[in-house]
Amino acid sequence: MICAKCGTTVPCKGFHSRGIVSLFGVVKFERHYYHCRPCRRCVSPLDATLGLREHDRTPAADEVVCLSGLMDAFATSASTLLRRMTGLVLSESTVQRATESAGARAAADLHANRTFGPATPWDWHRDADGKTVGYVSVDATGVGQQGPGGKRTEGKMAYVGMIYNPVPKAKERWSKPAAKRPEWKARYASQVRPLAELADPLRRQAEQVGLDNTERWIAISDGGAGLEDFLRVNFPRVEAVILDFFHVAEYVSKLAKALHPADDATRESWRKGVCERLKSAGGQAVLDDLRTLDIKGKRAARPVRDEVVRYFENQVHRMNYPEYVRKGWQIGSGPVESACKTVIGERMKGGGMRWGESGADAMSHLRAVFCSADNQWAGFWSMN
């Protein structure tokens, strides 16, 4: 046998026994092993043939252990999920190591521009102009961190990017109008790393589902720092980076409360009127209205009005809602906010949960693979 690390011819030293945890219990067997003196390591070729790693689990058992670790706290996975569903008796630390190790492998693959499974071009839906349109979005959510000695420390941001193909309300805009309602599809990329490093994994997801084949690219985000620039730089065909309408509406609601703190009916009427004007006339028209808004006798409302005006001034180039609505484009970032809850929040933001940075990054990568369409989970495990 030739050592894969140094190229030395290494002799067989005999047989060596090994015990492996499988879904059917512990399996013990013997296999040849070889010793490379220059590398000071022993190798058993049968382990690679069987897909066995240095840990003591078969590939199927390892997948199930990681799946349980993705679904609930590691302690619950070990004490309840695995025991009740499979009969496997493993420690909390083993489930954690297995899950985070798989996440680290997923991260390494994704940042090496690998994808999981075959290309799966989507049937992209159409907008009101009859053109196929694909959507890209990105957002951030905080993840609690644990410092040295188990102490709480400053949290980290987990970024979640998504490529998606939302189903239009109008049936004639579906890719196949004669068929039953199509599936809502999305691919995710997530990490606890600088935002710039999300670009390549997210673009690979876009390539695999055929975003390049669409006639239009649309991006949606809130007003988070750096998100618009990230989308424009990394997805240069984007026609518009739309500001999430509901974030704008929150600013309008804040001003409405300041203007009419004691009159619920008037406050709601004013809020609805401004939001309707946003959709019918656009952000610039509303900004002009706000600049000339009569706030005499409402001293407490002045700083709020000034804050909202500054927000509109910074974002008005992304508020052409009449045009967006006319073309049948999405105007809300609800999908990516939901993605933050699904990919990150459901598993990583439970009560009292705190993570090490590397563990949080590994988990976010693996959760994104698990939640993505086209059975990315199976594609990952076929390679790993």
QUIBELZI-V278633 format. One record per residue. N is the residue number from 1. RES is the residue in three letters. PHI is phi in degrees with one decimal (none if undefined). Layout:
N,RES,PHI  N,RES,PHI
//
This chain:
1,MET,none  2,ILE,-101.3  3,CYS,-67.5  4,ALA,-68.3  5,LYS,-87.8  6,CYS,-119.1  7,GLY,82.4  8,THR,-78.2  9,THR,-74.9  10,VAL,-115.8  11,PRO,-86.7  12,CYS,-77.9  13,LYS,-103.8  14,GLY,120.4  15,PHE,-109.5  16,HIS,-138.9  17,SER,-85.7  18,ARG,-149.2  19,GLY,-112.6  20,ILE,-128.1  21,VAL,-83.2  22,SER,-114.9  23,LEU,-68.4  24,PHE,-109.9  25,GLY,111.2  26,VAL,-79.4  27,VAL,-114.0  28,LYS,-113.0  29,PHE,-154.6  30,GLU,-117.5  31,ARG,-148.5  32,HIS,-61.0  33,TYR,-135.7  34,TYR,-124.3  35,HIS,-116.0  36,CYS,-96.8  37,ARG,-66.6  38,PRO,-60.0  39,CYS,-86.9  40,ARG,56.6  41,ARG,-144.2  42,CYS,-105.0  43,VAL,-132.1  44,SER,-119.5  45,PRO,-55.7  46,LEU,-62.7  47,ASP,-59.1  48,ALA,-66.7  49,THR,-60.7  50,LEU,-85.0  51,GLY,74.9  52,LEU,-89.3  53,ARG,-100.9  54,GLU,-69.0  55,HIS,-74.7  56,ASP,-107.2  57,ARG,-129.3  58,THR,-69.7  59,PRO,-55.3  60,ALA,-65.4  61,ALA,-65.9  62,ASP,-62.0  63,GLU,-62.1  64,VAL,-65.3  65,VAL,-61.0  66,CYS,-66.2  67,LEU,-62.4  68,SER,-65.9  69,GLY,-67.7  70,LEU,-77.2  71,MET,-91.4  72,ASP,-153.5  73,ALA,-53.6  74,PHE,-58.6  75,ALA,-65.5  76,THR,-66.4  77,SER,-58.9  78,ALA,-72.0  79,SER,-82.8  80,THR,-124.4  81,LEU,-58.2  82,LEU,-64.6  83,ARG,-66.3  84,ARG,-75.1  85,MET,-92.0  86,THR,-128.3  87,GLY,82.9  88,LEU,-72.2  89,VAL,-113.7  90,LEU,-130.8  91,SER,-83.5  92,GLU,-57.4  93,SER,-65.2  94,THR,-66.4  95,VAL,-62.3  96,GLN,-63.7  97,ARG,-61.1  98,ALA,-63.6  99,THR,-66.8  100,GLU,-69.5  101,SER,-65.4  102,ALA,-63.3  103,GLY,-63.6  104,ALA,-65.7  105,ARG,-65.9  106,ALA,-61.5  107,ALA,-61.1  108,ALA,-62.1  109,ASP,-64.1  110,LEU,-65.1  111,HIS,-82.3  112,ALA,-100.0  113,ASN,65.3  114,ARG,-92.0  115,THR,-125.8  116,PHE,-111.2  117,GLY,80.0  118,PRO,-75.8  119,ALA,-59.9  120,THR,-131.5  121,PRO,-61.0  122,TRP,-85.7  123,ASP,-87.5  124,TRP,-74.6  125,HIS,-80.3  126,ARG,-110.5  127,ASP,-94.3  128,ALA,-68.1  129,ASP,-86.3  130,GLY,82.1  131,LYS,-100.6  132,THR,-68.4  133,VAL,-138.7  134,GLY,-118.2  135,TYR,-116.9  136,VAL,-134.4  137,SER,-151.3  138,VAL,-149.7  139,ASP,-151.9  140,ALA,-134.1  141,THR,-144.9  142,GLY,-77.5  143,VAL,-128.4  144,GLY,-63.3  145,GLN,-119.9  146,GLN,-113.5  147,GLY,-90.4  148,PRO,-58.2  149,GLY,71.9  150,GLY,78.5  151,LYS,-80.4  152,ARG,-67.7  153,THR,-136.3  154,GLU,-60.6  155,GLY,-69.5  156,LYS,-115.3  157,MET,-94.2  158,ALA,-99.0  159,TYR,-92.7  160,VAL,-125.8  161,GLY,-112.1  162,MET,-147.2  163,ILE,-110.8  164,TYR,-147.5  165,ASN,-132.1  166,PRO,-66.4  167,VAL,-82.9  168,PRO,-65.4  169,LYS,-67.6  170,ALA,-76.9  171,LYS,-61.4  172,GLU,-67.3  173,ARG,-94.0  174,TRP,-64.6  175,SER,-66.1  176,LYS,-133.9  177,PRO,-58.4  178,ALA,-76.3  179,ALA,-86.1  180,LYS,-66.7  181,ARG,-52.9  182,PRO,-72.6  183,GLU,-75.6  184,TRP,-79.7  185,LYS,-116.6  186,ALA,-151.4  187,ARG,-118.0  188,TYR,-121.3  189,ALA,-135.1  190,SER,-147.0  191,GLN,-166.4  192,VAL,-107.6  193,ARG,-147.2  194,PRO,-57.0  195,LEU,-54.8  196,ALA,-57.4  197,GLU,-75.9  198,LEU,-80.4  199,ALA,-60.3  200,ASP,-63.3  201,PRO,-58.5  202,LEU,-70.9  203,ARG,-66.1  204,ARG,-63.7  205,GLN,-63.4  206,ALA,-62.8  207,GLU,-64.6  208,GLN,-68.2  209,VAL,-101.2  210,GLY,81.7  211,LEU,-59.6  212,ASP,-60.1  213,ASN,-84.3  214,THR,-79.7  215,GLU,-83.8  216,ARG,-137.9  217,TRP,-114.8  218,ILE,-126.0  219,ALA,-116.5  220,ILE,-133.8  221,SER,-156.4  222,ASP,-85.4  223,GLY,-90.2  224,GLY,-58.4  225,ALA,-59.7  226,GLY,85.3  227,LEU,-69.4  228,GLU,-62.4  229,ASP,-62.1  230,PHE,-57.5  231,LEU,-68.3  232,ARG,-68.9  233,VAL,-71.5  234,ASN,-92.0  235,PHE,-132.2  236,PRO,-65.5  237,ARG,-83.2  238,VAL,-59.6  239,GLU,-81.7  240,ALA,-152.5  241,VAL,-104.1  242,ILE,-78.9  243,LEU,-79.9  244,ASP,-50.3  245,PHE,-60.3  246,PHE,-76.4  247,HIS,-68.3  248,VAL,-62.6  249,ALA,-61.0  250,GLU,-65.2  251,TYR,-65.4  252,VAL,-61.8  253,SER,-62.9  254,LYS,-62.0  255,LEU,-69.5  256,ALA,-59.0  257,LYS,-66.3  258,ALA,-69.6  259,LEU,-75.8  260,HIS,-133.2  261,PRO,-66.0  262,ALA,-113.3  263,ASP,-125.5  264,ASP,-60.3  265,ALA,-65.7  266,THR,-65.4  267,ARG,-58.9  268,GLU,-67.9  269,SER,-63.6  270,TRP,-65.5  271,ARG,-60.2  272,LYS,-62.6  273,GLY,-63.1  274,VAL,-67.1  275,CYS,-65.2  276,GLU,-65.5  277,ARG,-67.4  278,LEU,-56.4  279,LYS,-73.2  280,SER,-89.8  281,ALA,-119.0  282,GLY,98.5  283,GLY,-66.0  284,GLN,-63.9  285,ALA,-63.3  286,VAL,-67.5  287,LEU,-61.1  288,ASP,-60.3  289,ASP,-63.5  290,LEU,-66.6  291,ARG,-63.8  292,THR,-104.3  293,LEU,-63.7  294,ASP,-79.9  295,ILE,-122.6  296,LYS,-61.8  297,GLY,78.4  298,LYS,-125.4  299,ARG,-57.7  300,ALA,-67.0  301,ALA,-83.4  302,ARG,-60.2  303,PRO,-63.9  304,VAL,-68.9  305,ARG,-59.2  306,ASP,-64.1  307,GLU,-62.8  308,VAL,-66.8  309,VAL,-61.7  310,ARG,-61.7  311,TYR,-60.5  312,PHE,-63.7  313,GLU,-60.9  314,ASN,-75.8  315,GLN,-119.0  316,VAL,-61.5  317,HIS,-66.8  318,ARG,-112.8  319,MET,-118.4  320,ASN,-82.1  321,TYR,-62.3  322,PRO,-57.7  323,GLU,-70.7  324,TYR,-62.1  325,VAL,-67.0  326,ARG,-59.7  327,LYS,-84.8  328,GLY,75.4  329,TRP,-85.9  330,GLN,-67.5  331,ILE,-124.9  332,GLY,-118.5  333,SER,-93.3  334,GLY,-53.0  335,PRO,-58.9  336,VAL,-75.8  337,GLU,-66.2  338,SER,-64.2  339,ALA,-62.6  340,CYS,-60.3  341,LYS,-71.6  342,THR,-72.9  343,VAL,-73.7  344,ILE,-105.6  345,GLY,-60.2  346,GLU,-61.5  347,ARG,-113.5  348,MET,-110.2  349,LYS,-126.8  350,GLY,-69.9  351,GLY,-55.8  352,GLY,77.5  353,MET,-73.5  354,ARG,-136.1  355,TRP,-127.7  356,GLY,-76.3  357,GLU,-61.4  358,SER,-67.3  359,GLY,-66.3  360,ALA,-64.5  361,ASP,-65.1  362,ALA,-61.0  363,MET,-64.8  364,SER,-64.7  365,HIS,-62.9  366,LEU,-69.7  367,ARG,-63.1  368,ALA,-63.2  369,VAL,-62.4  370,PHE,-62.9  371,CYS,-83.8  372,SER,-74.3  373,ALA,-69.6  374,ASP,68.4  375,ASN,53.2  376,GLN,-60.6  377,TRP,-58.8  378,ALA,-65.3  379,GLY,-62.6  380,PHE,-63.5  381,TRP,-71.8  382,SER,-69.6  383,MET,-97.2  384,ASN,-123.0
//
